[in-house]
Structures are given as C-alpha cells and as structure tokens.
Amino acid sequence: MSLNSKQTKSLASRLFRKLLKDEAGQSTTEYILILAVVVMIAVRFKGLFNEMMGNALGKLQTNMGEAIDSN
C-alpha cells in the first residue's frame, strides 16, 4: 500500500496531535529539565565555589600553621 503526499501529511498530522495529547512520560521530561537547570547553575558558579573553597582552605591552613608554631 502506497500513500500519496496528502495522505502522508494527514497521517503525520494525526500522529503529531496524538503525541501532543499523550501525557505519559511528561513527569520524566520535567525531571530532566529541572536537572538540566541545576547542572547549568552548578557549572555557572563552579569558579566562584572553587574560589570560596580555596580561600577557606587557605585560612584553615594559615590558622593551623600558626597553632602548630605557637606550641
């Protein structure tokens, strides 16, 4: 059975409408989108986080060094 161009477009249109109405898997898609946003935020602030951790560890190292030297 061969479909002409008009039948193919009609079939594609019906399939597309059916896919739009189908709600199965939407929660998975929503979780993926939320995860993508969280990853983008983490990537965006990675440099700031590394700088803050470096500063905190540097202060800790200085304080520990001073505490050891004072004994």
PyMOL CGO cylinders between C-alpha atoms (Angstrom):
from pymol import cmd
from pymol.cgo import CYLINDER

trace = [
    CYLINDER, 0.00, 0.00, 0.00, 1.43, 3.33, -1.06, 0.3, 1, 1, 1, 1, 1, 1,
    CYLINDER, 1.43, 3.33, -1.06, 0.44, 6.66, 0.46, 0.3, 1, 1, 1, 1, 1, 1,
    CYLINDER, 0.44, 6.66, 0.46, 0.30, 9.84, -1.57, 0.3, 1, 1, 1, 1, 1, 1,
    CYLINDER, 0.30, 9.84, -1.57, 1.58, 13.18, -0.27, 0.3, 1, 1, 1, 1, 1, 1,
    CYLINDER, 1.58, 13.18, -0.27, -1.81, 14.31, 1.08, 0.3, 1, 1, 1, 1, 1, 1,
    CYLINDER, -1.81, 14.31, 1.08, -2.36, 11.02, 2.95, 0.3, 1, 1, 1, 1, 1, 1,
    CYLINDER, -2.36, 11.02, 2.95, 1.15, 11.17, 4.38, 0.3, 1, 1, 1, 1, 1, 1,
    CYLINDER, 1.15, 11.17, 4.38, 0.60, 14.72, 5.68, 0.3, 1, 1, 1, 1, 1, 1,
    CYLINDER, 0.60, 14.72, 5.68, -2.75, 13.73, 7.17, 0.3, 1, 1, 1, 1, 1, 1,
    CYLINDER, -2.75, 13.73, 7.17, -1.22, 10.71, 8.89, 0.3, 1, 1, 1, 1, 1, 1,
    CYLINDER, -1.22, 10.71, 8.89, 1.67, 12.81, 10.21, 0.3, 1, 1, 1, 1, 1, 1,
    CYLINDER, 1.67, 12.81, 10.21, -0.76, 15.45, 11.45, 0.3, 1, 1, 1, 1, 1, 1,
    CYLINDER, -0.76, 15.45, 11.45, -2.87, 12.88, 13.32, 0.3, 1, 1, 1, 1, 1, 1,
    CYLINDER, -2.87, 12.88, 13.32, 0.24, 11.29, 14.83, 0.3, 1, 1, 1, 1, 1, 1,
    CYLINDER, 0.24, 11.29, 14.83, 1.54, 14.70, 15.94, 0.3, 1, 1, 1, 1, 1, 1,
    CYLINDER, 1.54, 14.70, 15.94, -1.79, 15.59, 17.58, 0.3, 1, 1, 1, 1, 1, 1,
    CYLINDER, -1.79, 15.59, 17.58, -1.85, 12.21, 19.31, 0.3, 1, 1, 1, 1, 1, 1,
    CYLINDER, -1.85, 12.21, 19.31, 1.68, 12.77, 20.66, 0.3, 1, 1, 1, 1, 1, 1,
    CYLINDER, 1.68, 12.77, 20.66, 0.73, 16.21, 21.96, 0.3, 1, 1, 1, 1, 1, 1,
    CYLINDER, 0.73, 16.21, 21.96, -2.24, 14.80, 23.86, 0.3, 1, 1, 1, 1, 1, 1,
    CYLINDER, -2.24, 14.80, 23.86, -0.25, 11.89, 25.30, 0.3, 1, 1, 1, 1, 1, 1,
    CYLINDER, -0.25, 11.89, 25.30, 0.83, 12.77, 28.84, 0.3, 1, 1, 1, 1, 1, 1,
    CYLINDER, 0.83, 12.77, 28.84, 2.81, 9.61, 29.55, 0.3, 1, 1, 1, 1, 1, 1,
    CYLINDER, 2.81, 9.61, 29.55, 6.43, 10.41, 30.27, 0.3, 1, 1, 1, 1, 1, 1,
    CYLINDER, 6.43, 10.41, 30.27, 5.84, 14.10, 30.96, 0.3, 1, 1, 1, 1, 1, 1,
    CYLINDER, 5.84, 14.10, 30.96, 6.98, 13.82, 34.55, 0.3, 1, 1, 1, 1, 1, 1,
    CYLINDER, 6.98, 13.82, 34.55, 10.24, 12.30, 33.35, 0.3, 1, 1, 1, 1, 1, 1,
    CYLINDER, 10.24, 12.30, 33.35, 10.70, 15.20, 30.96, 0.3, 1, 1, 1, 1, 1, 1,
    CYLINDER, 10.70, 15.20, 30.96, 10.05, 17.67, 33.76, 0.3, 1, 1, 1, 1, 1, 1,
    CYLINDER, 10.05, 17.67, 33.76, 12.64, 15.98, 35.97, 0.3, 1, 1, 1, 1, 1, 1,
    CYLINDER, 12.64, 15.98, 35.97, 15.17, 16.11, 33.13, 0.3, 1, 1, 1, 1, 1, 1,
    CYLINDER, 15.17, 16.11, 33.13, 14.51, 19.83, 32.62, 0.3, 1, 1, 1, 1, 1, 1,
    CYLINDER, 14.51, 19.83, 32.62, 14.90, 20.53, 36.34, 0.3, 1, 1, 1, 1, 1, 1,
    CYLINDER, 14.90, 20.53, 36.34, 18.14, 18.54, 36.40, 0.3, 1, 1, 1, 1, 1, 1,
    CYLINDER, 18.14, 18.54, 36.40, 19.41, 20.47, 33.37, 0.3, 1, 1, 1, 1, 1, 1,
    CYLINDER, 19.41, 20.47, 33.37, 18.74, 23.78, 35.14, 0.3, 1, 1, 1, 1, 1, 1,
    CYLINDER, 18.74, 23.78, 35.14, 20.52, 22.60, 38.29, 0.3, 1, 1, 1, 1, 1, 1,
    CYLINDER, 20.52, 22.60, 38.29, 23.53, 21.47, 36.24, 0.3, 1, 1, 1, 1, 1, 1,
    CYLINDER, 23.53, 21.47, 36.24, 23.67, 24.80, 34.38, 0.3, 1, 1, 1, 1, 1, 1,
    CYLINDER, 23.67, 24.80, 34.38, 23.61, 26.68, 37.70, 0.3, 1, 1, 1, 1, 1, 1,
    CYLINDER, 23.61, 26.68, 37.70, 26.34, 24.43, 39.12, 0.3, 1, 1, 1, 1, 1, 1,
    CYLINDER, 26.34, 24.43, 39.12, 28.52, 24.94, 36.04, 0.3, 1, 1, 1, 1, 1, 1,
    CYLINDER, 28.52, 24.94, 36.04, 27.92, 28.70, 36.14, 0.3, 1, 1, 1, 1, 1, 1,
    CYLINDER, 27.92, 28.70, 36.14, 29.00, 29.04, 39.78, 0.3, 1, 1, 1, 1, 1, 1,
    CYLINDER, 29.00, 29.04, 39.78, 31.77, 26.42, 39.72, 0.3, 1, 1, 1, 1, 1, 1,
    CYLINDER, 31.77, 26.42, 39.72, 34.51, 29.06, 39.58, 0.3, 1, 1, 1, 1, 1, 1,
    CYLINDER, 34.51, 29.06, 39.58, 33.02, 31.05, 42.44, 0.3, 1, 1, 1, 1, 1, 1,
    CYLINDER, 33.02, 31.05, 42.44, 32.64, 27.90, 44.54, 0.3, 1, 1, 1, 1, 1, 1,
    CYLINDER, 32.64, 27.90, 44.54, 36.25, 26.86, 43.84, 0.3, 1, 1, 1, 1, 1, 1,
    CYLINDER, 36.25, 26.86, 43.84, 37.47, 30.34, 44.82, 0.3, 1, 1, 1, 1, 1, 1,
    CYLINDER, 37.47, 30.34, 44.82, 35.47, 30.33, 48.05, 0.3, 1, 1, 1, 1, 1, 1,
    CYLINDER, 35.47, 30.33, 48.05, 36.71, 26.86, 48.97, 0.3, 1, 1, 1, 1, 1, 1,
    CYLINDER, 36.71, 26.86, 48.97, 40.29, 27.83, 48.16, 0.3, 1, 1, 1, 1, 1, 1,
    CYLINDER, 40.29, 27.83, 48.16, 40.03, 30.90, 50.40, 0.3, 1, 1, 1, 1, 1, 1,
    CYLINDER, 40.03, 30.90, 50.40, 38.51, 28.88, 53.25, 0.3, 1, 1, 1, 1, 1, 1,
    CYLINDER, 38.51, 28.88, 53.25, 41.17, 26.17, 52.97, 0.3, 1, 1, 1, 1, 1, 1,
    CYLINDER, 41.17, 26.17, 52.97, 43.91, 28.80, 52.80, 0.3, 1, 1, 1, 1, 1, 1,
    CYLINDER, 43.91, 28.80, 52.80, 42.66, 30.41, 56.02, 0.3, 1, 1, 1, 1, 1, 1,
    CYLINDER, 42.66, 30.41, 56.02, 42.43, 27.00, 57.66, 0.3, 1, 1, 1, 1, 1, 1,
    CYLINDER, 42.43, 27.00, 57.66, 45.98, 26.19, 56.62, 0.3, 1, 1, 1, 1, 1, 1,
    CYLINDER, 45.98, 26.19, 56.62, 47.23, 29.53, 57.99, 0.3, 1, 1, 1, 1, 1, 1,
    CYLINDER, 47.23, 29.53, 57.99, 45.41, 29.08, 61.29, 0.3, 1, 1, 1, 1, 1, 1,
    CYLINDER, 45.41, 29.08, 61.29, 46.68, 25.52, 61.69, 0.3, 1, 1, 1, 1, 1, 1,
    CYLINDER, 46.68, 25.52, 61.69, 50.21, 26.61, 60.88, 0.3, 1, 1, 1, 1, 1, 1,
    CYLINDER, 50.21, 26.61, 60.88, 50.03, 29.39, 63.47, 0.3, 1, 1, 1, 1, 1, 1,
    CYLINDER, 50.03, 29.39, 63.47, 48.61, 26.97, 66.06, 0.3, 1, 1, 1, 1, 1, 1,
    CYLINDER, 48.61, 26.97, 66.06, 51.40, 24.47, 65.43, 0.3, 1, 1, 1, 1, 1, 1,
    CYLINDER, 51.40, 24.47, 65.43, 54.11, 27.16, 65.52, 0.3, 1, 1, 1, 1, 1, 1,
    CYLINDER, 54.11, 27.16, 65.52, 52.81, 28.58, 68.81, 0.3, 1, 1, 1, 1, 1, 1,
    CYLINDER, 52.81, 28.58, 68.81, 53.26, 25.22, 70.57, 0.3, 1, 1, 1, 1, 1, 1,
]
cmd.load_cgo(trace, "trace")
